[in-house]
Amino acid sequence: MKWNEVTNIEIDGVDSRDYPEFCDAFIVSAECKETGRHLTDEELDKLTDDYPEEISDMAYQSLI
């Protein structure tokens, strides 16, 4: 699944001491834009692994 195919992304594991990498942040919830289906744990893990920069950006934004 591609990053632009998901919506309502929620992350967890954000720790300001990890700035700027936020290496402990991960996706806990997201939905498929096209169908509204909640992603499985396996899909969430894959997105977390495949898009670390996007997750880092989201983690940073959650702190400001």
Secondary structure as UniProt FT lines:
FT   HELIX           3..5
FT   STRAND          6..12
FT   HELIX           16..18
FT   TURN            19..21
FT   TURN            23..24
FT   STRAND          26..32
FT   TURN            33..35
FT   HELIX           41..50
FT   HELIX           52..63
//
